Amino acid sequence: MALNESGAISLAGSTTGESIALELGLSETGAISLNDEVVRTLSGIASGAIVMPTNFYGASDTVVGPLFFQGYNSYSNKGNGNNTSENSFVQAAGAAGARSDWKDLAMSSRTGRPPTLAVDDSGRLWSWGFNSRGALGINIAGNIYRNSPCQIGSSTNWDSVSTGSWGTDRTSCAAVKTNGQVYAWGDNYFQQLTSWAITGTRNPCSSPVQMTTGNINQTYNQVISGVSKTFLCGYQNYIVKNNGTMYSAGSNYQGAGGVNYQYGDHGFEPVAGGITDWKEATSASGGNNNGYFLRENGGLYAAGNSYAGANARPNQPPFFNSSPIYIGGNYKTVQGINTGGMAIKNNGTLWTWGRNHDGQCGVGSTVALSSPTQIGSLNTWDKFFKGHVADNAAAMIKTDGTIWGVGAVASGLDINAPNGYFSSPIQIFANLTNAKTVAQICNMGSTQGTMALVE
């Protein structure tokens, strides 16, 4: 044990089969911060909170609370035992919305009827809504509805869940356990869930199957472990492992998977570049042509098609890059929008690029942007929705908890918003954020509903 230059306590030690380096320090609030990517458990601390970086197993948000729903409920996504639509937010998921023990939430925005998925504070995994291609994960393949939460399996060590959709009623789902194992179910047409060599088919899975690696020639076929986070985007899916490496799987159309070749459906294989501090990934919505990748150090990268500036590299003729190319630095989170992207920098400013045909870039025009362009001058932007929003819109959340939208906000996001297209941000969902603090929010388009996990 030693005191380093910053006054933090440094420890050296090991876990079974792994060398570790720990650095402990007290924050201003008295919490203990831990900087290590491989340690699994820490004992001997009698009091105080342990704050873990995002590379640890576990969802990035640890808020536990109720779910609230607004929108049309024809497909049972509210989860209250009925198909009644809601013009304003009501507590959801359970009889009369009685449950307040949810810790992670997933819905996807795409044509069709994707289900709602959630993990509760006891580590149980639940689904409700429409079951196209087994997306409910309850071992039933038929096109059925469930209007109340159904438990998926009996495990009590689920930690986080995500979904992604493409086409009509094609939804892929994945969930991570607290031990770093990742399981998937639903649509598998592009092998975006698990390798063909394991399942013997591209057919959907109606119950969770452990994810595997597998390149275009299906030569890897190893069970994936040590997973920290999953980012499902429909055509292309991404996972980040505890060691900071990233894997992608799916259609890889025009190189969006970042695996150093174009085209060819593939199971999970490493994103090119040898980088070991990946933080998150997403793809442009409205298609399958681009992937965006963010590092822990704030570096932002893009892969795929350069059409309409979607890969954020100016003065480039149309081309595809199948490995991540550096866009810029000092970013903290990124979101795919229709044929483009949007990102928030560490200083709270909001930036965007891409096609912008419906004003979804939010810069006051519908002109395509071939490089990151700042939206306004505010430095109070905080985060995005979890997963994609509707293809012709984008949504952002400020540090004060208010939610803002651009593009077709009424048809794509909030049924109470003004009709038309908005090329500058307008506030939406005020009836929720005036009363609640949103921890996570997911949207399927206002015609299908929005679900929020609140504090």
The 8 nearest C-alpha neighbors of each residue, nearest first, counted from 0:
[[1, 10, 9, 8, 11, 2, 3, 12],
 [0, 2, 9, 8, 3, 10, 7, 11],
 [1, 3, 8, 6, 7, 9, 4, 0],
 [2, 4, 6, 5, 7, 1, 8, 9],
 [3, 5, 6, 2, 7, 8, 1, 9],
 [6, 4, 3, 7, 2, 8, 24, 9],
 [7, 5, 3, 4, 2, 8, 24, 9],
 [8, 6, 24, 5, 3, 2, 23, 9],
 [7, 9, 2, 23, 1, 22, 24, 3],
 [10, 8, 22, 1, 0, 21, 2, 23],
 [9, 11, 0, 21, 22, 20, 12, 8],
 [12, 10, 20, 21, 19, 9, 0, 13],
 [11, 13, 19, 20, 10, 18, 14, 21],
 [14, 12, 18, 19, 17, 15, 11, 16],
 [13, 15, 17, 16, 18, 38, 19, 12],
 [14, 16, 17, 13, 18, 38, 39, 19],
 [15, 17, 14, 18, 13, 19, 37, 38],
 [18, 16, 14, 15, 13, 19, 37, 38],
 [19, 17, 13, 14, 12, 16, 20, 15],
 [20, 18, 13, 12, 17, 21, 11, 38],
 [19, 21, 11, 10, 12, 35, 22, 18],
 [22, 20, 10, 35, 9, 11, 34, 19],
 [21, 23, 9, 34, 8, 33, 10, 7],
 [24, 22, 8, 33, 32, 7, 9, 31],
 [23, 25, 7, 32, 31, 8, 26, 22],
 [24, 26, 31, 29, 30, 32, 27, 23],
 [27, 25, 29, 28, 30, 24, 31, 32],
 [26, 28, 29, 25, 30, 31, 24, 32],
 [29, 27, 26, 30, 25, 31, 48, 47],
 [30, 28, 26, 25, 27, 31, 47, 48],
 [29, 31, 48, 26, 28, 25, 47, 32],
 [30, 32, 25, 49, 24, 48, 50, 23],
 [33, 31, 50, 24, 23, 49, 30, 25],
 [32, 34, 23, 51, 22, 50, 35, 31],
 [33, 35, 22, 21, 32, 52, 51, 36],
 [34, 36, 21, 37, 33, 38, 20, 19],
 [37, 35, 54, 55, 38, 242, 241, 34],
 [36, 38, 35, 39, 19, 241, 242, 55],
 [39, 37, 40, 36, 35, 19, 14, 41],
 [38, 40, 37, 41, 55, 14, 56, 36],
 [41, 39, 38, 42, 14, 37, 43, 55],
 [40, 42, 43, 39, 38, 44, 49, 33],
 [43, 41, 44, 40, 45, 39, 49, 46],
 [42, 44, 45, 41, 46, 40, 47, 49],
 [45, 43, 42, 46, 47, 41, 49, 48],
 [44, 46, 43, 47, 42, 48, 41, 49],
 [47, 45, 44, 48, 43, 49, 30, 31],
 [46, 48, 30, 31, 49, 29, 45, 44],
 [49, 47, 30, 31, 50, 46, 29, 32],
 [48, 50, 31, 32, 51, 30, 47, 33],
 [51, 49, 32, 33, 31, 48, 52, 30],
 [50, 52, 33, 49, 55, 53, 32, 34],
 [53, 51, 54, 55, 34, 50, 33, 35],
 [52, 54, 55, 59, 51, 278, 57, 56],
 [55, 53, 241, 52, 36, 227, 56, 243],
 [56, 54, 53, 241, 57, 227, 52, 36],
 [57, 55, 227, 179, 177, 54, 241, 226],
 [56, 58, 158, 55, 227, 59, 177, 159],
 [57, 59, 60, 159, 158, 61, 228, 56],
 [58, 60, 53, 57, 61, 52, 228, 159],
 [61, 59, 58, 62, 438, 103, 102, 439],
 [60, 62, 102, 63, 59, 58, 103, 57],
 [63, 61, 60, 102, 454, 64, 438, 453],
 [64, 62, 102, 101, 100, 61, 120, 454],
 [63, 65, 99, 100, 101, 454, 453, 452],
 [66, 64, 99, 452, 453, 101, 98, 100],
 [65, 67, 452, 91, 451, 90, 453, 92],
 [68, 66, 90, 91, 451, 89, 450, 88],
 [69, 67, 450, 88, 89, 449, 91, 77],
 [70, 68, 88, 85, 87, 449, 448, 86],
 [71, 69, 448, 85, 445, 84, 86, 447],
 [72, 70, 84, 447, 448, 446, 73, 85],
 [71, 73, 84, 82, 75, 74, 83, 76],
 [72, 74, 82, 75, 71, 84, 83, 447],
 [73, 75, 72, 128, 76, 129, 112, 82],
 [76, 74, 128, 146, 72, 82, 77, 73],
 [75, 77, 128, 78, 74, 115, 72, 127],
 [78, 76, 75, 91, 79, 68, 92, 72],
 [77, 79, 92, 147, 146, 76, 80, 75],
 [80, 78, 93, 92, 94, 147, 81, 77],
 [79, 81, 146, 147, 78, 94, 82, 93],
 [82, 80, 79, 83, 146, 75, 78, 147],
 [81, 83, 72, 75, 73, 84, 74, 146],
 [82, 84, 81, 72, 85, 73, 71, 75],
 [85, 83, 71, 72, 70, 82, 86, 73],
 [84, 86, 70, 69, 87, 71, 83, 88],
 [87, 85, 70, 69, 84, 88, 414, 415],
 [88, 86, 69, 85, 89, 430, 70, 68],
 [87, 89, 69, 68, 67, 431, 85, 90],
 [90, 88, 67, 68, 91, 87, 69, 85],
 [89, 91, 67, 96, 66, 68, 65, 88],
 [90, 92, 96, 67, 66, 77, 79, 68],
 [93, 91, 78, 79, 96, 77, 148, 147],
 [92, 94, 96, 79, 97, 98, 95, 78],
 [93, 95, 96, 79, 97, 80, 92, 147],
 [96, 94, 97, 79, 93, 91, 90, 92],
 [97, 95, 91, 93, 90, 94, 92, 98],
 [96, 98, 95, 93, 94, 99, 90, 91],
 [99, 97, 96, 100, 93, 65, 92, 101],
 [100, 98, 65, 64, 101, 97, 66, 63],
 [99, 101, 64, 120, 119, 63, 98, 65],
 [102, 100, 119, 63, 64, 120, 99, 118],
 [101, 103, 63, 119, 120, 62, 118, 61],
 [104, 102, 118, 117, 159, 101, 160, 119],
 [103, 105, 117, 116, 160, 118, 452, 102],
 [104, 106, 161, 116, 162, 115, 117, 160],
 [107, 105, 115, 441, 162, 442, 116, 114],
 [108, 106, 163, 443, 162, 164, 386, 387],
 [109, 107, 443, 388, 389, 387, 442, 444],
 [108, 110, 164, 111, 165, 107, 443, 389],
 [111, 109, 167, 166, 168, 112, 108, 165],
 [112, 110, 168, 167, 109, 113, 166, 169],
 [111, 113, 168, 129, 114, 74, 110, 131],
 [112, 114, 170, 129, 111, 168, 107, 115],
 [115, 113, 128, 129, 127, 76, 112, 116],
 [114, 116, 106, 127, 126, 76, 128, 105],
 [117, 115, 126, 105, 125, 104, 114, 106],
 [116, 118, 104, 125, 103, 124, 105, 126],
 [119, 117, 124, 103, 123, 102, 101, 125],
 [120, 118, 101, 102, 121, 122, 100, 123],
 [119, 121, 122, 100, 102, 101, 63, 118],
 [120, 122, 119, 123, 155, 156, 118, 100],
 [123, 121, 155, 157, 156, 120, 119, 158],
 [122, 124, 155, 119, 121, 118, 157, 154],
 [123, 125, 118, 151, 150, 117, 157, 122],
 [126, 124, 150, 149, 117, 151, 116, 148],
 [125, 127, 116, 149, 148, 135, 115, 117],
 [128, 126, 148, 145, 115, 114, 147, 146],
 [127, 129, 114, 75, 76, 145, 144, 74],
 [130, 128, 144, 114, 131, 143, 112, 74],
 [129, 131, 134, 135, 133, 142, 143, 144],
 [130, 132, 142, 133, 134, 168, 129, 141],
 [133, 131, 185, 134, 203, 186, 140, 130],
 [132, 134, 205, 140, 185, 130, 131, 135],
 [133, 135, 185, 130, 136, 132, 131, 170],
 [136, 134, 130, 133, 126, 137, 127, 114],
 [135, 137, 206, 205, 134, 133, 138, 151],
 [136, 138, 151, 135, 206, 139, 205, 152],
 [139, 137, 205, 206, 136, 140, 133, 135],
 [138, 140, 137, 141, 205, 133, 136, 206],
 [139, 141, 133, 205, 132, 138, 142, 130],
 [142, 140, 143, 139, 130, 131, 133, 132],
 [143, 141, 131, 130, 140, 129, 144, 132],
 [142, 144, 130, 141, 129, 145, 131, 128],
 [145, 143, 129, 128, 130, 146, 75, 142],
 [144, 146, 128, 127, 147, 129, 75, 143],
 [145, 147, 75, 80, 78, 128, 127, 81],
 [146, 148, 78, 80, 79, 145, 127, 93],
 [147, 149, 127, 126, 125, 78, 92, 93],
 [150, 148, 125, 126, 127, 151, 147, 145],
 [149, 151, 125, 124, 152, 148, 126, 123],
 [152, 150, 137, 124, 125, 136, 149, 153],
 [151, 153, 154, 150, 137, 124, 206, 123],
 [152, 154, 155, 151, 150, 123, 124, 156],
 [155, 153, 156, 152, 123, 157, 122, 124],
 [154, 156, 122, 123, 157, 121, 153, 124],
 [155, 157, 122, 176, 177, 154, 158, 123],
 [158, 156, 176, 122, 123, 155, 177, 175],
 [157, 159, 176, 177, 175, 57, 122, 156],
 [160, 158, 175, 58, 174, 103, 157, 118],
 [159, 161, 174, 173, 105, 175, 104, 117],
 [162, 160, 105, 173, 172, 231, 174, 230],
 [163, 161, 172, 231, 171, 107, 105, 106],
 [162, 164, 233, 232, 231, 171, 107, 170],
 [165, 163, 233, 170, 169, 109, 107, 171],
 [166, 164, 233, 169, 234, 109, 167, 170],
 [165, 167, 169, 110, 168, 164, 109, 111],
 [166, 168, 111, 110, 169, 165, 109, 112],
 [169, 167, 111, 112, 131, 170, 113, 166],
 [170, 168, 164, 165, 186, 167, 166, 171],
 [169, 171, 164, 186, 163, 185, 113, 168],
 [172, 170, 185, 186, 163, 162, 184, 164],
 [171, 173, 162, 184, 183, 161, 185, 170],
 [174, 172, 183, 161, 182, 160, 162, 184],
 [173, 175, 160, 182, 159, 181, 161, 183],
 [176, 174, 181, 159, 158, 180, 157, 179],
 [175, 177, 157, 158, 178, 180, 179, 156],
 [176, 178, 158, 179, 156, 157, 56, 57],
 [177, 179, 176, 180, 56, 225, 156, 175],
 [180, 178, 225, 226, 176, 177, 224, 56],
 [181, 179, 224, 176, 178, 175, 226, 225],
 [180, 182, 175, 174, 209, 210, 176, 179],
 [183, 181, 209, 208, 207, 210, 174, 173],
 [184, 182, 173, 207, 208, 172, 192, 210],
 [185, 183, 204, 207, 172, 206, 205, 136],
 [184, 186, 134, 171, 133, 204, 203, 132],
 [185, 187, 203, 171, 170, 169, 132, 188],
 [188, 186, 190, 203, 201, 189, 192, 191],
 [187, 189, 201, 190, 186, 202, 203, 191],
 [188, 190, 249, 250, 191, 264, 187, 265],
 [191, 189, 187, 266, 192, 249, 188, 193],
 [190, 192, 249, 248, 189, 187, 266, 236],
 [193, 191, 190, 187, 183, 210, 184, 266],
 [192, 194, 210, 211, 190, 266, 191, 195],
 [193, 195, 266, 196, 197, 213, 190, 211],
 [196, 194, 199, 198, 200, 197, 201, 190],
 [195, 197, 194, 199, 198, 217, 220, 200],
 [196, 198, 195, 194, 199, 220, 193, 211],
 [197, 199, 195, 200, 196, 194, 193, 201],
 [200, 198, 195, 196, 197, 201, 194, 202],
 [201, 199, 202, 195, 198, 196, 197, 203],
 [202, 200, 188, 187, 195, 190, 203, 189],
 [201, 203, 200, 187, 188, 204, 186, 198],
 [204, 202, 186, 187, 185, 132, 205, 201],
 [203, 205, 184, 185, 206, 133, 202, 186],
 [206, 204, 133, 138, 136, 140, 139, 184],
 [205, 207, 136, 138, 184, 137, 204, 208],
 [208, 206, 184, 183, 182, 136, 209, 205],
 [209, 207, 182, 183, 210, 184, 206, 204],
 [208, 210, 182, 181, 183, 211, 207, 222],
 [211, 209, 193, 182, 223, 181, 222, 208],
 [212, 210, 222, 223, 221, 193, 220, 194],
 [211, 213, 267, 220, 221, 266, 268, 219],
 [212, 214, 266, 219, 217, 220, 267, 194],
 [215, 213, 217, 265, 216, 266, 268, 218],
 [214, 216, 265, 217, 263, 264, 213, 266],
 [215, 217, 214, 218, 213, 265, 219, 263],
 [218, 216, 213, 214, 215, 219, 196, 220],
 [217, 219, 216, 213, 220, 214, 215, 196],
 [220, 218, 213, 212, 221, 217, 214, 268],
 [221, 219, 213, 212, 211, 218, 194, 217],
 [220, 222, 211, 212, 219, 223, 213, 210],
 [221, 223, 211, 210, 212, 224, 220, 209],
 [224, 222, 211, 210, 221, 212, 180, 225],
 [225, 223, 180, 226, 179, 222, 181, 240],
 [224, 226, 179, 241, 240, 180, 227, 223],
 [227, 225, 240, 179, 224, 241, 228, 239],
 [226, 228, 56, 240, 241, 239, 55, 54],
 [229, 227, 239, 238, 226, 230, 240, 58],
 [228, 230, 238, 237, 231, 239, 161, 227],
 [231, 229, 237, 236, 238, 280, 232, 161],
 [232, 230, 236, 163, 162, 233, 161, 237],
 [233, 231, 163, 236, 235, 234, 282, 230],
 [234, 232, 164, 163, 165, 235, 231, 171],
 [235, 233, 249, 250, 287, 232, 165, 236],
 [236, 234, 249, 232, 233, 248, 250, 191],
 [235, 237, 231, 248, 232, 247, 230, 191],
 [236, 238, 247, 230, 246, 229, 231, 280],
 [239, 237, 229, 246, 245, 228, 230, 247],
 [240, 238, 245, 228, 227, 244, 226, 243],
 [241, 239, 226, 227, 242, 243, 244, 225],
 [240, 242, 227, 54, 243, 225, 226, 55],
 [241, 243, 240, 244, 36, 275, 37, 54],
 [244, 242, 276, 275, 277, 240, 241, 239],
 [243, 245, 275, 240, 242, 239, 277, 274],
 [246, 244, 239, 270, 238, 269, 240, 277],
 [247, 245, 269, 268, 270, 238, 267, 237],
 [246, 248, 237, 267, 236, 256, 268, 270],
 [249, 247, 267, 191, 266, 236, 265, 235],
 [248, 250, 191, 235, 189, 264, 190, 265],
 [249, 251, 264, 189, 252, 234, 235, 263],
 [252, 250, 256, 262, 255, 254, 249, 264],
 [251, 253, 262, 250, 254, 288, 255, 287],
 [254, 252, 261, 303, 262, 255, 288, 319],
 [253, 255, 321, 261, 303, 251, 252, 256],
 [256, 254, 303, 289, 290, 251, 302, 257],
 [255, 257, 251, 254, 258, 247, 290, 235],
 [256, 258, 322, 321, 270, 255, 323, 302],
 [257, 259, 270, 271, 256, 260, 322, 321],
 [260, 258, 321, 322, 257, 271, 261, 254],
 [261, 259, 321, 258, 254, 262, 257, 322],
 [262, 260, 254, 253, 321, 252, 251, 263],
 [263, 261, 252, 251, 253, 254, 250, 264],
 [262, 264, 251, 215, 250, 265, 261, 252],
 [265, 263, 250, 189, 249, 251, 190, 215],
 [266, 264, 215, 214, 248, 249, 190, 263],
 [265, 267, 213, 194, 248, 190, 214, 212],
 [268, 266, 212, 248, 247, 213, 246, 211],
 [267, 269, 246, 212, 247, 214, 213, 266],
 [270, 268, 246, 245, 271, 258, 247, 267],
 [269, 271, 258, 246, 257, 245, 247, 268],
 [272, 270, 258, 322, 259, 273, 257, 269],
 [271, 273, 274, 270, 322, 323, 259, 258],
 [272, 274, 271, 275, 270, 244, 269, 245],
 [275, 273, 272, 276, 244, 277, 243, 271],
 [276, 274, 243, 244, 277, 273, 242, 245],
 [275, 277, 243, 295, 294, 274, 278, 244],
 [276, 278, 294, 243, 295, 275, 293, 244],
 [279, 277, 294, 295, 293, 276, 239, 243],
 [280, 278, 293, 292, 277, 239, 294, 281],
 [281, 279, 292, 291, 293, 230, 237, 282],
 [280, 282, 291, 335, 290, 334, 232, 230],
 [281, 283, 290, 335, 289, 291, 284, 232],
 [282, 284, 335, 336, 338, 339, 289, 337],
 [285, 283, 337, 336, 286, 335, 390, 282],
 [284, 286, 337, 390, 338, 283, 287, 336],
 [287, 285, 284, 288, 283, 338, 337, 234],
 [286, 288, 234, 289, 252, 283, 255, 235],
 [287, 289, 303, 255, 304, 252, 253, 286],
 [290, 288, 303, 255, 283, 282, 302, 304],
 [289, 291, 282, 255, 302, 301, 281, 256],
 [292, 290, 301, 281, 280, 300, 282, 302],
 [291, 293, 280, 300, 299, 279, 301, 290],
 [294, 292, 299, 279, 278, 298, 277, 280],
 [295, 293, 277, 278, 298, 296, 297, 276],
 [294, 296, 278, 297, 276, 277, 293, 298],
 [295, 297, 294, 298, 329, 276, 328, 330],
 [298, 296, 329, 330, 328, 294, 295, 331],
 [297, 299, 328, 294, 296, 293, 327, 329],
 [298, 300, 293, 326, 327, 292, 325, 328],
 [301, 299, 325, 292, 324, 326, 323, 291],
 [302, 300, 291, 323, 324, 310, 290, 292],
 [303, 301, 323, 290, 255, 320, 321, 257],
 [304, 302, 255, 289, 254, 319, 320, 253],
 [303, 305, 319, 306, 288, 289, 318, 253],
 [304, 306, 310, 309, 308, 317, 318, 319],
 [305, 307, 308, 304, 309, 317, 310, 318],
 [308, 306, 354, 309, 353, 367, 305, 369],
 [369, 309, 307, 353, 311, 305, 306, 310],
 [308, 310, 353, 339, 305, 311, 307, 338],
 [309, 311, 305, 301, 308, 312, 304, 302],
 [312, 310, 370, 369, 308, 309, 352, 371],
 [311, 313, 370, 310, 369, 308, 315, 314],
 [314, 312, 369, 370, 315, 311, 308, 368],
 [315, 313, 316, 312, 369, 308, 370, 317],
 [314, 316, 313, 317, 312, 305, 318, 308],
 [317, 315, 318, 314, 305, 306, 313, 319],
 [318, 316, 305, 306, 315, 319, 304, 307],
 [319, 317, 305, 304, 316, 320, 306, 315],
 [318, 320, 304, 303, 253, 305, 321, 254],
 [321, 319, 303, 302, 322, 254, 318, 304],
 [320, 322, 254, 259, 257, 260, 302, 303],
 [323, 321, 257, 259, 320, 271, 302, 258],
 [322, 324, 302, 301, 300, 257, 325, 321],
 [325, 323, 300, 301, 322, 302, 326, 320],
 [324, 326, 300, 299, 327, 323, 301, 298],
 [327, 325, 300, 299, 324, 311, 301, 312],
 [328, 326, 299, 298, 325, 329, 300, 330],
 [327, 329, 298, 297, 330, 299, 326, 296],
 [328, 330, 297, 344, 345, 298, 331, 327],
 [331, 329, 344, 297, 345, 328, 343, 332],
 [330, 332, 344, 345, 297, 343, 329, 333],
 [333, 331, 343, 342, 330, 382, 334, 293],
 [334, 332, 342, 341, 343, 335, 293, 340],
 [333, 335, 341, 340, 342, 281, 336, 383],
 [334, 336, 283, 340, 282, 281, 284, 339],
 [337, 335, 340, 284, 283, 339, 338, 393],
 [336, 338, 284, 285, 390, 339, 283, 391],
 [339, 337, 283, 354, 309, 353, 336, 284],
 [340, 338, 353, 309, 336, 283, 337, 352],
 [339, 341, 335, 336, 352, 351, 334, 283],
 [340, 342, 351, 334, 350, 333, 335, 352],
 [341, 343, 333, 350, 332, 349, 334, 351],
 [344, 342, 349, 332, 348, 330, 331, 347],
 [343, 345, 330, 331, 346, 347, 348, 329],
 [344, 346, 331, 330, 347, 329, 343, 348],
 [345, 347, 344, 348, 378, 343, 329, 379],
 [348, 346, 378, 380, 379, 344, 345, 343],
 [347, 349, 378, 344, 343, 346, 377, 380],
 [350, 348, 343, 374, 373, 342, 380, 344],
 [351, 349, 373, 372, 342, 374, 341, 371],
 [350, 352, 341, 371, 372, 340, 360, 342],
 [353, 351, 368, 371, 339, 340, 370, 369],
 [354, 352, 339, 309, 308, 368, 367, 307],
 [353, 355, 367, 307, 338, 356, 339, 308],
 [356, 354, 358, 365, 367, 360, 359, 357],
 [357, 355, 365, 358, 354, 366, 367, 359],
 [358, 356, 359, 406, 355, 365, 391, 420],
 [357, 359, 422, 365, 406, 355, 360, 356],
 [358, 360, 406, 392, 405, 361, 355, 357],
 [361, 359, 355, 358, 362, 351, 352, 422],
 [362, 360, 423, 422, 359, 405, 358, 363],
 [361, 363, 374, 364, 423, 360, 422, 375],
 [364, 362, 422, 423, 361, 358, 365, 421],
 [365, 363, 366, 422, 362, 358, 361, 355],
 [364, 366, 358, 356, 355, 357, 367, 422],
 [365, 367, 364, 355, 368, 356, 354, 358],
 [366, 368, 354, 355, 353, 307, 365, 369],
 [369, 367, 352, 353, 308, 370, 366, 354],
 [308, 368, 370, 313, 311, 312, 352, 353],
 [371, 369, 311, 313, 312, 352, 368, 372],
 [372, 370, 352, 351, 350, 311, 373, 369],
 [373, 371, 350, 351, 370, 352, 374, 368],
 [372, 374, 350, 349, 375, 351, 371, 348],
 [375, 373, 362, 349, 350, 361, 372, 376],
 [376, 374, 377, 373, 362, 349, 348, 423],
 [375, 377, 374, 378, 348, 373, 349, 379],
 [378, 376, 379, 375, 348, 380, 347, 349],
 [377, 379, 347, 348, 380, 346, 376, 349],
 [378, 380, 347, 398, 397, 377, 381, 348],
 [381, 379, 397, 347, 398, 378, 348, 396],
 [380, 382, 397, 398, 396, 347, 379, 343],
 [383, 381, 396, 395, 380, 332, 397, 384],
 [384, 382, 395, 396, 385, 394, 334, 381],
 [383, 385, 440, 441, 386, 394, 439, 395],
 [384, 386, 441, 440, 383, 439, 387, 105],
 [387, 385, 384, 107, 441, 388, 232, 106],
 [386, 388, 108, 107, 389, 385, 284, 335],
 [387, 389, 108, 442, 393, 390, 443, 444],
 [388, 390, 411, 444, 108, 392, 391, 443],
 [391, 389, 285, 337, 392, 284, 388, 336],
 [390, 392, 389, 407, 406, 337, 357, 359],
 [393, 391, 406, 359, 407, 389, 405, 390],
 [394, 392, 405, 404, 359, 336, 388, 406],
 [395, 393, 404, 403, 383, 405, 384, 392],
 [394, 396, 383, 403, 402, 382, 404, 397],
 [397, 395, 402, 382, 381, 401, 383, 400],
 [398, 396, 380, 381, 400, 399, 401, 379],
 [397, 399, 381, 400, 379, 380, 396, 401],
 [400, 398, 397, 401, 379, 396, 381, 436],
 [401, 399, 397, 398, 436, 396, 432, 402],
 [400, 402, 397, 399, 432, 396, 403, 429],
 [403, 401, 396, 427, 395, 426, 428, 400],
 [402, 404, 426, 395, 425, 427, 394, 424],
 [405, 403, 394, 424, 425, 393, 408, 426],
 [406, 404, 424, 359, 421, 393, 361, 392],
 [405, 407, 359, 392, 421, 420, 358, 357],
 [408, 406, 420, 392, 411, 409, 410, 391],
 [407, 409, 412, 411, 406, 410, 404, 413],
 [410, 408, 416, 413, 414, 418, 411, 412],
 [411, 409, 445, 407, 408, 412, 414, 446],
 [412, 410, 444, 389, 408, 445, 407, 409],
 [411, 413, 445, 408, 444, 409, 410, 414],
 [412, 414, 409, 415, 445, 416, 408, 427],
 [413, 415, 409, 445, 416, 412, 410, 70],
 [414, 416, 413, 409, 417, 86, 428, 427],
 [415, 417, 409, 413, 414, 427, 408, 418],
 [418, 416, 409, 419, 415, 408, 414, 413],
 [417, 419, 409, 416, 420, 408, 410, 407],
 [420, 418, 407, 417, 421, 409, 408, 406],
 [419, 421, 407, 406, 357, 422, 358, 408],
 [422, 420, 406, 405, 423, 358, 407, 419],
 [421, 423, 358, 363, 361, 364, 405, 406],
 [424, 422, 361, 363, 421, 362, 405, 425],
 [423, 425, 405, 404, 403, 361, 426, 422],
 [426, 424, 403, 404, 427, 423, 405, 421],
 [425, 427, 403, 402, 404, 424, 429, 428],
 [426, 428, 403, 429, 402, 404, 416, 413],
 [429, 427, 430, 431, 413, 402, 432, 426],
 [430, 428, 432, 431, 427, 433, 426, 401],
 [429, 431, 428, 433, 432, 87, 434, 88],
 [432, 430, 429, 428, 433, 434, 435, 88],
 [431, 433, 435, 429, 434, 401, 430, 436],
 [434, 432, 431, 429, 430, 435, 401, 436],
 [433, 435, 432, 431, 436, 430, 429, 437],
 [434, 436, 432, 431, 433, 437, 453, 454],
 [435, 437, 454, 453, 400, 432, 438, 434],
 [438, 436, 453, 439, 452, 435, 454, 451],
 [437, 439, 453, 452, 454, 436, 62, 440],
 [440, 438, 452, 437, 451, 385, 384, 441],
 [439, 441, 451, 384, 450, 385, 452, 437],
 [442, 440, 450, 385, 106, 384, 449, 451],
 [441, 443, 449, 388, 444, 108, 448, 106],
 [442, 444, 108, 447, 107, 448, 449, 388],
 [445, 443, 411, 389, 412, 446, 447, 442],
 [444, 446, 412, 448, 411, 447, 413, 414],
 [445, 447, 444, 71, 448, 70, 410, 411],
 [448, 446, 71, 445, 443, 444, 70, 72],
 [447, 449, 70, 445, 71, 69, 443, 446],
 [448, 450, 442, 69, 68, 441, 443, 70],
 [449, 451, 68, 441, 67, 440, 442, 66],
 [452, 450, 440, 67, 66, 439, 453, 441],
 [453, 451, 66, 439, 438, 65, 437, 440],
 [454, 452, 437, 438, 436, 64, 65, 451],
 [453, 64, 436, 437, 438, 62, 435, 63]]
